[in-house]
Amino acid sequence: MNNQEVVNLSLKNLGISRKSVRISPAELIQTSYLPDGQHIPLIIQPAVANVNLLEWASKNQEVIQAMLLKHKALLFRDFNIHSATQLDQFIKITAKGEPINYSDRSSPRHEVSNKIYTSTDYPAEQSIFLHNESTYCLTWPQKIYFCCLKVAEQGGETPIADSQRICECLSPQTSEQFIEKQVLYVRNYNDGFGLTWQDVFQTTDKTVVEEYCRINAIECEWKHSNRLRTRQIRPAIIKHPITGATSWFNHAAFFHITTLEPRISKALLAEFSEEDLPHNTYYGDGSAIEPEVLAEIRAAYAQETVIFPWQSGDILVLDNILVAHGRNPFQGNRKVIVGMAEPCSYKELK
C-alpha cells in the first residue's frame, strides 16, 4: 500500500470523505488598473496558474460584455497568447459574429490570416494620431481587438483615449457646430501619395467602386489619368446604441492637413492644391474648420490620452465608439495585429 492509499484509508476510518475543490470562474481572474490611476483600460489577468483565456472567455461571454460596456477598454494580460489564430478564436468567442473585413481603407495594412491584419504598415518613425476606427464609413466595427505578438525595442505603444471624455472637454460652441454641420471628408487617390483607390476599395474595377460609393453615400469623381476624388459627410458626435453615452466619433482632426507633421504637410501643400490633397476635412457644409477649433480638438485628445507599454501576448479590446486609439513611433521589430467585429451603422443609432 502506498502513502496515498494509507492517507485515504485513514480518512475513511475517521468518517472523512475527500472532496474535489472547484474554483469559480470569477476566482480564475483578477482585475486592476494602471498604476497612475487611469480609468482605462481595465486590466484582466489570471489569478491562478494555467488559466486558458479561450476556455474562460467561452464560459464568461456576458461577463466580458458587461465589463466592456462599463470600462470601455479591456486589457487581457499574461494569458500566453502568441498567435493570430488565438486572436481570431478570441474574437469569435467574445463578439457577435465573425471578424469583419477591413474595407474602405485609410491606412496601409496587410492580412495576416483570415480577417486578422497588421495594425498598420506606416513607417516606424511616424506617429498615428488618435481616432476611432472607420468613422468616415457608413458602417464601422463596434469592437476592435489589438494583440501584441512582439514588443518593440523602444516605443510602439498604442495610446488610447476616452471619446466620451473628449466630447466633454470640448466647448458647447464647438460641439454644437459639429452636431449641426457634421464633417465632410475629401479624399484623393492615385496622385502619387497615399493609398491608391485599388488598395482602398480592394478592386481594380471602377464600376465596383462606383457601386460601393452609391450604396455608402459617397460622392465620387473620376479625374484624369485614372485618379479619383471622393466626398462624404458623416456625423461628428454620436450616442452609444446601448449605454446612450455621447461620444466624439470622427476623423475631423485625424484627416486634417494641419494634424500631419509640419514637414509632411508643408511638402503636400507645395505639391498639391487644397482640393487635391490626399485627405482633408471640413464642416459638412464645405466651410473650413477654424484653426482654433482644430487646436481645441487636439488638446482634448492630448488631455485624455492614456499610454501604457505593451507586453507580449496582450490583447486589448476597445469599444470602438467609446475609445480612440493611435500609435507611437518605435524602434526595432514590433508585431501588433488587429481584428474588428460587430458592424454598426449610423442608420442604427437613435
C-alpha positions in Angstrom: 0.0 0.0 0.0 1.4 3.4 -1.0 1.3 6.5 1.1 -1.7 8.0 -0.7 -3.7 4.8 -0.1 -2.8 5.0 3.6 -4.0 8.6 3.8 -7.3 7.7 2.0 -7.9 4.7 4.3 -7.2 6.8 7.4 -9.6 9.5 6.2 -12.3 6.8 5.6 -11.8 5.3 9.1 -12.3 8.8 10.6 -15.5 9.2 8.6 -14.0 12.0 6.4 -14.6 11.9 2.7 -12.2 13.6 0.2 -14.0 16.3 -1.8 -12.8 17.9 -5.1 -12.1 21.6 -4.9 -13.8 23.7 -7.6 -12.7 27.2 -8.4 -15.4 29.5 -9.7 -14.9 31.4 -13.0 -14.7 34.6 -11.1 -11.8 33.4 -9.0 -9.8 32.5 -12.0 -9.1 36.1 -13.0 -8.2 39.3 -11.2 -8.7 42.9 -12.3 -6.7 46.1 -11.8 -5.9 49.5 -13.3 -2.7 51.2 -14.4 -0.6 52.4 -11.5 -1.1 56.0 -12.3 -4.8 55.8 -11.6 -6.2 56.0 -15.2 -9.7 54.7 -15.6 -8.9 52.9 -18.9 -8.1 50.1 -19.6 -9.3 47.6 -17.1 -6.5 45.0 -16.8 -7.6 41.4 -16.6 -5.0 38.8 -15.5 -5.1 35.2 -14.4 -5.4 34.8 -10.6 -4.1 31.2 -10.7 -1.7 29.4 -12.9 -2.5 28.0 -16.3 -5.8 29.8 -17.0 -6.8 29.2 -20.6 -8.2 32.5 -21.8 -10.2 31.0 -24.6 -11.9 28.5 -22.3 -12.5 31.1 -19.6 -13.9 33.6 -22.2 -16.3 30.9 -23.6 -17.8 30.5 -20.2 -17.9 34.2 -19.4 -19.2 35.9 -22.5 -21.8 38.0 -20.7 -19.2 39.0 -18.0 -16.8 40.2 -20.7 -19.6 42.2 -22.5 -20.7 43.8 -19.2 -17.1 44.7 -18.3 -16.5 46.3 -21.8 -19.7 48.3 -21.5 -18.7 49.6 -18.1 -15.0 50.1 -18.6 -14.8 50.7 -22.3 -11.4 49.2 -22.8 -10.1 45.8 -21.5 -6.5 44.6 -21.4 -6.1 40.8 -21.2 -2.6 40.2 -19.9 -0.4 37.1 -19.0 -2.7 34.5 -20.7 0.0 33.1 -23.0 -1.4 34.4 -26.3 1.1 34.0 -29.1 -0.7 33.7 -32.5 -3.2 35.3 -34.9 -5.2 32.1 -34.6 -5.7 32.6 -30.9 -6.8 36.2 -31.5 -9.3 35.1 -34.2 -10.7 32.5 -31.8 -11.0 35.1 -29.0 -12.9 37.4 -31.3 -15.3 34.7 -32.3 -16.0 33.9 -28.7 -16.4 37.4 -27.4 -18.1 39.2 -30.3 -21.4 38.7 -32.1 -20.5 37.1 -35.4 -17.2 36.6 -37.3 -14.4 39.2 -37.6 -15.1 41.6 -40.4 -13.1 42.8 -43.4 -11.1 46.0 -43.4 -12.8 47.8 -46.2 -12.8 51.4 -47.4 -9.2 51.6 -46.1 -7.5 54.7 -44.8 -4.1 53.2 -43.6 -1.9 50.6 -45.1 -2.4 47.1 -43.6 -1.9 43.6 -44.8 -3.9 40.5 -43.9 -2.0 38.1 -41.6 -4.7 35.4 -41.6 -8.4 35.4 -42.4 -9.6 38.9 -41.5 -6.8 39.4 -39.0 -4.5 42.3 -40.1 -1.3 44.1 -39.1 -2.4 47.1 -37.0 -0.7 49.4 -39.6 2.1 49.3 -42.0 3.0 53.0 -41.6 6.8 53.6 -41.2 8.1 53.0 -37.7 9.3 56.6 -37.3 5.8 58.0 -37.8 3.1 58.5 -35.1 -0.5 57.9 -35.8 -3.0 60.4 -34.4 -5.8 59.0 -32.2 -9.0 58.1 -33.9 -12.0 55.7 -33.7 -11.9 53.1 -36.4 -13.6 53.8 -39.7 -15.8 56.7 -38.6 -15.8 58.0 -42.2 -17.7 54.9 -43.3 -21.4 54.4 -43.0 -20.8 51.1 -41.2 -17.9 50.5 -38.8 -16.8 48.0 -36.2 -18.2 48.4 -32.7 -15.4 46.3 -31.3 -11.7 46.4 -32.2 -9.1 44.0 -30.9 -5.4 44.5 -30.8 -2.9 41.8 -29.9 0.8 42.3 -29.3 2.9 39.4 -30.5 6.2 41.1 -30.3 7.1 44.2 -28.3 9.2 47.0 -30.0 12.6 47.6 -28.6 11.6 51.2 -27.9 8.2 52.9 -28.2 5.4 51.5 -30.3 2.7 51.9 -27.7 -0.9 52.1 -28.7 -2.3 55.2 -27.0 -6.0 55.2 -26.2 -8.4 57.9 -25.1 -12.0 58.0 -23.8 -14.1 59.5 -26.6 -16.9 60.4 -24.2 -14.5 62.4 -22.1 -13.1 64.1 -25.2 -16.6 65.2 -26.1 -17.0 66.6 -22.6 -13.7 68.6 -22.9 -14.9 70.5 -25.9 -16.7 73.8 -25.6 -20.5 73.8 -26.2 -20.0 76.0 -29.2 -17.6 73.5 -30.9 -19.9 70.6 -30.1 -23.0 72.4 -31.4 -21.2 73.4 -34.7 -20.3 69.8 -35.4 -23.6 68.4 -34.4 -25.3 70.8 -36.7 -22.9 70.7 -39.7 -21.3 67.3 -39.3 -17.9 66.5 -41.0 -17.0 66.4 -44.7 -14.2 64.1 -45.7 -12.5 64.8 -49.0 -10.0 62.2 -50.3 -7.9 61.9 -53.5 -6.4 58.7 -54.8 -3.6 57.9 -57.3 -2.0 61.3 -57.2 1.3 59.7 -56.2 0.9 59.9 -52.4 -1.1 57.7 -50.0 -3.2 54.7 -50.8 -4.5 54.0 -54.3 -8.2 53.6 -54.8 -7.4 50.0 -55.8 -6.0 49.4 -52.3 -8.7 51.3 -50.5 -11.6 49.6 -52.2 -9.8 46.3 -52.8 -10.7 46.2 -56.5 -9.4 47.3 -59.9 -12.9 47.7 -61.4 -14.2 51.2 -61.5 -17.8 50.1 -61.6 -17.3 48.2 -58.3 -16.0 51.4 -56.7 -18.9 53.4 -58.1 -21.4 50.9 -56.8 -19.8 50.9 -53.3 -19.9 54.7 -53.3 -23.5 54.8 -54.3 -24.6 52.4 -51.6 -22.5 54.2 -49.0 -23.5 57.8 -49.6 -20.1 58.8 -51.1 -19.8 61.2 -54.0 -17.1 60.1 -56.4 -15.5 61.9 -59.2 -13.0 60.3 -61.7 -10.2 62.7 -62.6 -7.6 62.4 -65.4 -5.1 59.6 -65.5 -7.2 57.1 -63.5 -7.3 59.3 -60.5 -10.3 59.6 -58.1 -11.8 62.1 -55.6 -14.4 61.2 -53.1 -16.5 63.3 -50.7 -18.7 62.0 -47.9 -20.5 63.7 -45.0 -20.8 61.9 -41.7 -21.8 62.7 -38.1 -19.2 64.0 -35.7 -20.9 63.2 -32.4 -23.0 60.1 -31.8 -24.7 58.2 -28.9 -23.7 54.7 -27.9 -26.5 52.3 -29.0 -26.6 50.5 -25.7 -25.4 52.9 -23.0 -26.5 56.2 -24.6 -23.1 57.8 -23.8 -22.3 60.7 -26.1 -19.0 60.2 -28.0 -16.7 62.3 -30.1 -16.7 59.9 -33.1 -15.0 61.2 -36.2 -11.8 61.7 -38.2 -12.1 65.5 -38.3 -8.7 66.1 -36.7 -7.1 62.9 -38.0 -7.6 63.6 -41.7 -7.0 67.4 -41.5 -3.8 68.6 -43.2 -2.7 70.5 -40.1 -2.6 67.4 -38.0 0.3 65.9 -40.1 3.9 66.5 -39.1 4.8 70.0 -40.3 7.4 68.8 -42.8 4.9 66.4 -44.3 2.1 69.0 -44.5 4.4 71.6 -45.9 5.6 69.2 -48.7 2.0 68.2 -49.5 0.8 71.8 -49.7 3.7 72.6 -52.0 2.8 69.7 -54.3 -1.0 69.8 -54.3 -3.8 72.3 -54.4 -6.1 72.1 -51.4 -8.8 70.2 -53.3 -6.3 67.6 -54.5 -4.7 66.8 -51.1 -4.7 63.1 -50.3 -7.2 63.8 -47.5 -8.6 66.8 -45.7 -11.7 67.6 -43.6 -14.2 70.4 -43.5 -17.5 71.2 -41.8 -20.3 69.3 -43.6 -21.4 72.5 -45.4 -17.9 72.7 -47.0 -16.6 75.5 -44.9 -13.2 75.4 -43.3 -12.7 74.2 -39.8 -11.2 77.1 -37.8 -7.5 76.6 -36.7 -8.5 77.4 -33.1 -11.2 74.7 -33.2 -8.7 72.1 -34.5 -6.3 73.1 -31.8 -9.1 72.7 -29.2 -9.9 69.2 -30.5 -6.2 68.1 -30.5 -5.8 69.5 -27.0 -8.8 67.4 -25.8 -7.3 64.2 -27.3 -4.0 65.0 -25.6 -5.6 65.6 -22.2 -7.4 62.2 -22.3 -4.6 60.1 -23.8 -3.5 57.1 -21.8 -0.3 55.3 -22.7 0.9 52.0 -21.4 3.7 49.7 -22.5 2.8 46.6 -24.4 3.7 43.1 -23.1 4.0 40.2 -25.4 0.7 38.3 -25.5 -1.5 41.3 -24.6 -5.0 41.5 -26.1 -6.6 45.0 -25.9 -10.3 45.1 -26.6 -11.9 48.5 -27.2 -15.5 49.6 -27.6 -14.7 51.5 -30.8 -17.5 54.0 -30.2 -16.2 55.0 -26.8 -12.4 54.7 -27.1 -10.0 56.1 -29.7 -6.6 54.6 -30.5 -3.3 55.6 -32.2 0.3 54.5 -32.4 3.6 55.9 -31.1 6.8 55.7 -33.2 9.1 52.8 -32.4 12.5 51.2 -32.9 13.2 47.6 -33.6 10.8 44.8 -34.6 7.2 45.2 -33.5 4.3 43.0 -34.3 0.8 44.1 -33.3 -2.1 42.6 -35.1 -5.8 43.7 -35.2 -9.2 42.3 -35.8 -12.6 44.0 -36.0 -16.1 42.8 -35.2 -19.8 43.7 -34.8 -20.6 46.0 -37.7 -22.7 49.0 -36.7 -24.2 51.7 -38.8 -25.1 55.4 -38.3 -28.6 54.3 -39.5 -28.9 52.1 -36.5 -28.3 54.9 -34.0 -31.0 56.9 -32.4 
